[in-house]
Amino acid sequence: MSWACVPTPWGEFYAGTDGASIIALRFPGPRPGELGPPTPLHDRLAAELGEYLAGRRREFGVPFLARGTPFQQAVWKELVNIPYGTTITYRELASRLARPRAARAVGQALAANPLPILIPCHRVLPAGGGVGGFGPGPDWKRRLLALEGARR
């Protein structure tokens, strides 16, 4: 995997590629390892991520690929179908997968999402209120939801 810095208006993100697709995205903070020079794919992600964080983009065109178990893949595929500015609950997501009792497993799949924002796990909330978990932290989740003007 080739890591490079992806500058945005919200700080320096880090992206890993396999040469053809973005396969990992990390929020500003500690570097994920040794960084190389940005590739055209990193540059394209920086442009699209910058547009999204400025409120000018709702969908991503940059190629990305998330590797995981078949269940994780199913969860992540469903996340991409949640419209910009909309939220659902963990339970609702589990029901969409025909696994209504699997809300905790859904939460674990969200925690393993290697491409937050591109695969919008921030749009899933607990049924009882609050923001729930988010790998980069609840403040980041609140910022993303506010950016999108999220509603239930």
C-alpha positions, 0 to 999 in steps of 0.5 A: 500500500502506498500512503500519502498526505491528502491536504484538505480545508479540515486538515491533512488526511492520509490515504493509502492506495493499491495503485488503482483505488483508494483502499484506506483513509485516515483522519488528521492525526498520527501518520499511518507509516512512511509517506510517499509522494502523492500520486494522481489518485491522491491528488484526485481524492484531495480535490474531491474531499476538499469539495465535500468538506467545503459543502460543494460535493455530495458523492465521490467519483474517485475509485475506492475499494474496501476489503473485508468479510462478506458481512462487512462488504454487505454493510459497507455496500448499504452505507453508500445507499444512505443519501447525503444529509440523511441518517439511519439507526444501527437497527435500521441498517441491520433490517435493510440487510435482512438481519434485524437482530444484528445491530451490534454486528453492524456496529462492528462492521462500521468500526472496521470501515477502512474508508470513512467519508467515502463509505459514509458510516457517520450517517448511522446513529444509535436509536436512543439518541446521541452520535454513537461510535466513530473511529476518528471520534465523536467530534468528527462525526458531529462535524460531518453530520453538521456539514451535511445538515443531517436529518433522520 
